[in-house]
Amino acid sequence: MNKRPRTIVNHVVEFVAETRRRRLLVIVGVPTVFAILFDLIANYGILIPLLAVGLATVLYTRSTAKETIAASLYGVGVILIGLFLLELYWNGARGSTEPLVGTATRVLWRAVAGVILGGLGLWVRQIDR
């Protein structure tokens, strides 16, 4: 039953591991897509490009393609959870008129997506190749 998802992940890892250019494409592409999409959704100024550069740096330090793919998944997940918490903090610290529960429900998709991506990244990291 678990053979099918593992073979799909293994195919993706093997595809990325074939050449250094494909691994660099993941290292540059994932943070770029994250920055572009999240900048369209929310206006955090320079914070999103800085987080994307940090994510690219983390991905570059990974030694294998499997570690790079796993880190790209759980890295984006951790950033989304952090941005969810930051939004809640800013709502309370700035004294917004929006209730904290309203803010939490409005940006809850960030926490849910972050948990899902984080779990997927940890799963990819632990599966055997």
N, C-alpha and C positions, 0 to 999 in steps of 0.2 A: 504494500500500500504506500509506503514512503519512498519507494524506488523512483517513481515518476518525478516528484519535485527535486530529489537529489540529482537525478540525471540532468534536469534542466539547469540547475545551478552549476553542475560540473561542466556542462557545455558552455555556459557563459564564462566561467572561470578559464576554461581552456582557450576560448576565443580571445579573451583579453590577454592571456599569458603568452600567446603566440609571438607577438612582437612588442618591443618597447614602445613603439608609437601608439599602439592601442592602449597600453597602460597609461601613457601620458595623456591620451585623450580622455580617459576616465578621471585622471588627476585634475585636469583643467576643465573638463566638460561638466562634471557634477557640480562643483562650486559655482560655475558660471550660470548654469541653468537655475540653480537654487537662488542665486542673487537676482537674476532677471525676473523670475516668477514671483519671488517674495517682495521685490521692490515694486512690482505692479500691484500687489495686494495691499501692502502697508508701507507707509512712509516713515522709515526710521533714519533717514539721512545716510550718514557715512557708516553707520553700524553694520548694515548688511554687507557692503563690500569688504569691510574689515573681517567679518565672520567668514566670508567666502575665501579670503586670502588665508586665514587661519586654517580653514578646512583643507584647502589645497596643500598647505604645508604639512598637515597631519597625514594626508594621503600620500604625499611624496616620500615621507619617511617610512612607509610600509615596504617590506622587502619582497613580498610575493603578490601576485595578482589577486589571490583569494583574500589576503589580508586587506588589500586596497579596496576591493569591492565591499567587504564587510565593514570596513571603516567608513566608506562613503555612505552606507546605509545608516549605521548607528550614529555617525557624526551629524548627519542632517537631522536625525531624530532627537539627539541631545540639544541641538541648536533650536529646534522647534519647541521643545519643552522649556528651554531657557527663555525664549521669546514669549511664551505663554505666561510664565511667572513674572517676567519683566513688565508685561502689560498689566497684570494684576497689581504689581507694586506701584507702577506709575499712576494707576487709577486711584490708589489709596494715598500716595504721597502728594499728588497734585490737588487732591480734594475735589475730584470730579463730581458732577451732579449725577452721573450714572451710578447706580448701585453696583457694588462689587459682584453680586450674583449676576447682574445683567452683563457686566464685562466678561465674567467667566463663561457664561453661556455663549456670548458672541464670538469668543476666540477659543472655545473648547476644541474645535477641530484641530488646532495646533497641538494640543496635548495628546489627543487621540492619534493623530498622524505620527507624532513623535514617538509615542509608545510602540506603535505598530512598526515603524521603521527601525527603531532601536531593537526590538525583538527579532526582526528579520536579520538585522546585521549580526546580532549575537548568534542566531541560528546558523547563518552562513559561516561564521567564524569557527563554529564547533564541529560542523559536519566534516566527515573524512572525504578525501578526494579520490 
